[in-house]
Amino acid sequence: FKKEYPVIFEFLEYTFGGMMSNTRMVEQLHGMLRWYLQDNQSIEYTDMVHGYRMRQGHDMQEERRDAKNSTAAYAAGGNGN
């Protein structure tokens, strides 16, 4: 393929070459979980805490996004709604 289509090969390599493989990504996530998981806590508790933190982070990002969008609409001459 590389000899027949060098331009396409180079484009695909440029686009996808730096991406992590599924195996590497799963191993990295597994390592992070093992580092985060404590001996005296169950996996259910860890999942609950992680889910709570993810929801809190999402809610804060949503608030910032809404504030930015209403500010941009106001600056553009809108009423911010």
Steps between C-alpha positions, in 0.01 A plus 500: 500500500782738590670449161179520297348801677776696675298822535199324652726296725678813622167674565364202694822471699490871579133479604500176698866431580504686830178351632513257786402143431202360689727265694732779613207722599335223704830416671550866588148527644552177693822636649328823600219305666745280690688808618174667610341195661578463870515168683230595749247612234282286278485546125136603539599786730777604263254499207253707702765762589629511144146542362432782746819683402423458130150642544632794702762573237243476220261732682774759555605482135138543393463809722816653354386419145158656561657811653738535206221454246271754668790750523580448132132546406482820708818633339354425156199716578263232624321491830702206635214247479 
